[in-house]
């Protein structure tokens, strides 16, 4: 194992020693569940797509989630092929079912920050609440010992970038659509 891997396992062990409690042992699996397969963010995007005033927000969030899926789960995880921390420290008792895919980057974290950042581009208060939830989901991945800190940090950064990229893409597409619509009159 690399020195970085040892150092990161040390951080995970510190998190366990510092924050472990019966309350968090019960709530962290529930918080991480909100990020499972992006279902919460997909549902929120779909709900926003229903209403015309929020349709652009929902579309942007959905695009950010699509970018995240392609980059994290389809590209980076198999390319990097990093084993999970609980595979190295087998003494850890997991509070959730062991994930079967690779560790880098954290898909839960990346999707959560991508969707939250996209929302933040339009609605600062709602976006701030979404970013707080994304941070809780990210922390839950560390608390539950299923990701290294670098998995979560990289996913956080990439997620925010993808949320902003989706916002820029939708903004440009909307501008192009409106320009063509005006010319067609």
Secondary structure, DSSP 4 states (H G I P E B T S, - for coil): --HHHHHHHHHHHHHHHHH--HHHHHHHHHHHHHHGGGHHHHHHHHHHHHSGGGHHHHHHHHHHHHHHIIIIIIIIHHHH-PPPHHHH-TT---SSPPP-S--SS-HHHHHHHHHHHHHHHH-HHHHHHHHHHHHHHHHHHHHTTSS-HHHHHHHHHHHHHHHHHHHHHHHHHHHHHHHHHHHT-
